Each structure stands twice: as structure tokens, then as C-alpha cells.
Amino acid sequence: MLSRIAESMFWIGRYVERAEDTARILDVQTQHLLEDSTGDEQTTCRNLLSVMGVDPPDDREVDLGLVLSLLAYDTDAPASIATVLAAARESARRARETLSVTMWEALNTTHRAVTTGQFQRMQQGNGFRWVRDRAALINGAADASMTRDEGWQFLVLGRMIERADMTSRLVATAALAGGVGSPWSNTLRACGGHEAFLRTYKGLETERGAAEFLLLDRLFPRSVVFALSRAEQCLDNLESGQRAGFQNDAHRLVGRTRAELEYRPLADVIADLPAEMERLQLTCARATEAISHRYFAGSEGTHWMGGRT
């Protein structure tokens, strides 16, 4: 496969997942601020921007309005939903000949709703749900219409690396919010896993249980371990002729991180969740660099999240 096409497919997967998960994180945080009237809005917003790798401007008060601008609506902000959806559409344009009509139309109409201001005019909660619905439509169109060739492997690989990264950010925001109640309930709901969690843990909701579920559950599709395992499988499929060891640095990084998470005592992981999640995000960034070096020309994603991933 041409490196140009492979790179575009990889970044479509990442950009669409980034838009969806940013919407999930913003939904969690806006709900938390509304529910907890005693909370410090400025501290919460600063923590959220820090977790997302965004430096707030020095000349503005850090409040929810600024967060929504930088992470949702501002087309000049590199981490905003509007920016990454535009980037997904541009990557799709570069790989137009490999996309099905339904997937291209799903990406194109989503992008048009952003550029016309329709997304920004929506009520906040409705807007975040709209982003999640559009991401599901794009991913569903890909799942239903793409052959499982190398292009598909790169699309899913990008999606899974981004999902591991963004789930770690959701866990970090919940840990920084403190407490064992509402922050973790909202985080589980944002991941679409609250009901699955309650069934798995028999209705007992604790910080330890929620962290274990979001990080280590092998059956929940948004857990970090599940995403890293799928990324490993994609790399296996792309390196199908290899008989011994791992010559692919990305495969080595992803596999080692997944194994460390599974084999380390959970108490060690949750002792300092924000630091552990930052370490996981760094691994995703390094794996992305290794994938780009091995497979791509390196023209896309150069300013992704301020260079962090």
C-alpha cells in the first residue's frame, strides 16, 4: 500500500476517535461542574486543559467558556473537535480512492455541519451527543463497507491507539476530580460502560473498580487493555511474515505497555493515576512516531496535540 494512503487511513482513525472522545470528556466535565456547585471552576478547567495537553492563554481567565472554545469550537485551536473533524475530512480527501461512498459522505457531511456553524449553535449536551453519533456513523460506515485489507488495518490501528490515549485522559480527569462518586459515574457513562460496569461488579461502584474496569477489562471495547490488544493485532497483521521477535518498535512499545498494565498489581497503578496515565499517553505518542517512521512519509499529524501525540 502507498505510504500516503496508509498514513491517511491511520489519521482518519485517530482524528475521528479524538473528536468523539473529546466530546465525551467535555460532556463529563460540564456535567460535573453543573452538579458540584461547590467546586472550583477555574481549577477544574485548568486540570482539564492540562490533561488534554493544552496550554491556556495568559491573557484570559480560565473558565468553561475558554475550555469549550479551545477543545470544541475554535477552528484555530489544534485540539478542538472542529479542527480534528476538519483534519479527518482532509485525510479522507487524500485517500478518497480507497474510501467507500458511504464513508466519504459521512465524513463530508459531518465536516460541513462544523464549517456552517451548525455544531456550535447546538446546545452543549446535544452538540456532544451529535459528535458521538457522527463518529459512530463514520465508524459504522467503515465497518460495513471496507474490505479488511491493509487500509482497514491502519484505520483500526489509529483508532485503537487514540482510544487508549483518550481513555487514559478520561481516567486522569476522574482521578483529578477526586472522590469515588459522581466523577467516576460520569466517566463510566461517558465511555458508554456504566451499565456494563454495574453488571460486572454487581452494582458496587468504587474508584478502584472503575479504574480497573476502564484500564484492564479485556471484554470492554473502550478499556485501555482492549484497545492496546487490538492495536497489537493490527500490527501483527501488518507484519504477518515475521517469525521471531519484534522488529517493529511500535509493536514492542504497545505490547510491553499492555503487559505491564496487566501484570502489575492494580494498587501500584492507581496509587498515582494521573502520573500513570501521562506515562501511557507518552507511550502512545512514541508508538505513533514509530509507526510513522516505519510506514509513512510523515506529512500528516505533525502538530498533533502540540507535538505530544
N, C-alpha and C positions, 0 to 999 in steps of 0.2 A: 504494500500500500504506500502511496506517496506520503512523505512526511507531512506535507501541507494538509492533506485530508485527515490524517491521523491526529494531528495537533488540533485541528478544528473540532473534530468529534470529541476529543478529550475535554476541550474547554467548553463545549456546549454542555456536556455533562456537569462540569464544575459550576458554570455560571447559573444554570437553571436550579441546581441544588442550593447554591449560595442564595439566590433570590428567595426560594421557598423557606430556607432555614432562617434567614434574616427576618422574614415576616413572622415566623414562629417565635423567634426571640423577642421581637418588638411587641408581639401580642402578649407574651408572658409578662414583660416588664411594664407595659401600660396597665395591664390588669392589676399587677402588684402595687403600683403607685396609687391606683384608684381604691384598692381595698384597704391599704395601710395608710391612713391619714396622718399617722404619727411619724412616718418615715421621712428621711431627709432626701428630697427630690434631687438636689444637686449632687450629693454623694452617690446616690443610685445611678444617676445619669453618667457621672464620671467613671464609675466602675464599669458600666455597660460599654462606654466608648473604649475604655482600656481593654476589656475582654475582646472587643471586636478589632483591636489594633488600630484605632483611630485617635489621632491627637486633636483635641478640641482647640479652636482658635483662642488666642489670648485676649482678644478684644470683645468677647461676648460672654454673657452669663451662660453657664452650662445648665440648661433646663430641658424639659421634654420636647419643647419645640425645636431646639437645636439638634437633639438626638434624632428626631423624625426627619429633619432636613438632611442630616449627614448620612443616615442609614436607610432612608426610604425614598425621598423625593428629589433631592438635588442631583441634577444630571452631571454636575461638575465634580461631585464627590465620588472618589473611586470605589467606595464600599457600599454605595446606596443601591437599593433594589432597582431604581430606574436605570442606573449605569450598567449594572450587570445584565439586566434584561436586554439592553441595547447591545452589549458585547456578545450575548448569546446569539442575537439575530445576525450580527456581523460575522460571527464564526460560522453560522449556518449558511450565510451567503457565500462564504469562501468554499464551503463543502456542498453547495447546492446540488451538484450532480449525484451525490450519494444519498441524499435525503428523500424520503417519500413525500408525496404531495401533502398528505395529511399532517405530517410533522412540520414541514415548511410553513403551511398555513397556520398551524397552531402557534409557532414562534412569531410569525409575521403579524398576526392579529393581536397577540399579546404586546408586542413592541408598539404597535400603532396606538393601543389604548394608553400607553405611557406617554408617547410623544404628543398626543392630542390633549393631555391633561385629565383624561377620564379617571385614571388611577388616583391622582392627587385630590380630585373632587369627592372621592368616596369617603364615607365615614370611616374612621380609623379601623375599627374592628372589621367592617365589611371589606375594606381595602386589603387587609392582611389575609382574610379568607379568600378573596379574589386571587391574590398571588398564589396561594397554596393550590387553589382549584386549577389555575392555569398551568402551574408546574405539573400537577397530576395529569392534565390533558396532554401536555407535551411529552411527558414520560410514557403515558399510555399509548400515544400515537407511535412513539419509537418502539415500544414493546410489541405492538401489534403489527407493525409494518416493516421492520428491519430484519434482514437476514442476520444470523448470528456469525458474521464474519469478523475480520479484524476491526472494521469500523465500529461494530457493535461492542467489541471488547474494549476499545478505547473510550467509548461513550460511557460504559458502565464503570470502567476504571476511574475516570474523572469523577463520576457521580459518587462513588464509594469513598474515595479519598476525601472529597469535600464533605461528605456526610459524617465521617469520623471526626474531621476537624470541627464541624459545626455542632455536633452533639457534645463534643468536649467543651465548646463555648457555652452551650446551654447548661451543662453541669456546673461550669465555673460561675455563671451568673446566679444559679440557685445557691451555691455554696457561699458566695459573697453576700447574698441577701440575708443569710442567717436563718436560724430556726429550722424546725422539722415539718412545719405545717404547710401553709399556703405556697411558699416558693417552690417546694418540691411537687406539690399537687399541680400547680400551674405548669411546671416544666414537663411533667409527665403528660399532661393534656396537650401541650404544645407539640410534643413528639407523637401524638396520637396513640400513646401507650398506657393511658391511665387505667382503662378497663382491663387490658391485658396484665398490667402490673397487679391490680387488685385480685384478679383470678390466680395469678402465680403465687402471690404472698398472702392469700386467704384474707384479704381485706386489711391486713396490718401494714400501715404506712409509716415508715421511718426513714430518716435521712440515709442510713446505711443501706436499707433495702432498695430505696430509689436509686442511689448511686450504683449499687451492684447491678440492678436491672438495666440501667442506661449504659453502663460500661461493659458488662460481662455476659449478658444474656445471649446465648448462641442462637435463639429462635426469634428474637425480636428484631425486625429488619432495620431499626434505627439505632441499635446499640453499637458502641464502638467496635467491639469484637466481631460482630456480624459484618460490619462494613469493611473492616480490615481483612477478614477472611474472604469476602467476595473480591476485594482488590487483589489479594494473593492469587485467587483462582483465575482472574483475568490475566495476570502476569504469567501464570503457568501456561495458559492457553496461547499467549503470545510468544512464549519461549518453549514450544512443545517439543523441540528436538533435543533439548538439554538432558543429559543422562546423569550427571553428577554435580553436586554443589549448586551454587547460585552465582553466576557471573553478572547478574543484573543487580546493581546496587539498590535500586528501588525495592526489588523483591526481598533483599536481605533486610532492609530497614523496616519494611512493613511487617515481615514475618517475625523479626526479633521483637518489635513493639507489641504485636499481638500476643506472642508467647509470654513476654514479661507481664503483661496485664493479667493473663490467665493464671500464671503460676505464682505470682507474688501474693502474699497474704493481703486480703482486702483491707485490713486495718492499716497496713502501710500505705496503701493507695489513698485512702480517704483521710489520712492524718493531715495532709495539706493538699486538698483537692485543687485549688487554683494553680498551685505550682505544678502539680502533676499534669493538669490539663494544658498548661502552657508548654510543657515538655512534649506532650502529644502533638500539639499544633506545630511545634518545631520539626518533629519527625515527618508530619505531612508535608511541610514546606520542603524539607530535604528530599523526600521521596519524589515530589513534583520536579525538583531540579534534576534528580537522577533520571526520571522518565524523559524529561525534555532533552537531556544530554544524549540519551541513548536512541531516541526515536524521532525527535522533532528538529525542525530548522531553528526554532527558538524565536519566532516572530510574535507570538501571542502571549498574553498574560504577564508581560514584563513589569507592569505596575500593579500587580495584584496585591491588594491589601497593603499598600505601602512597602512592598518588597518582602513581606513576611511569608506569604504563601503564593 
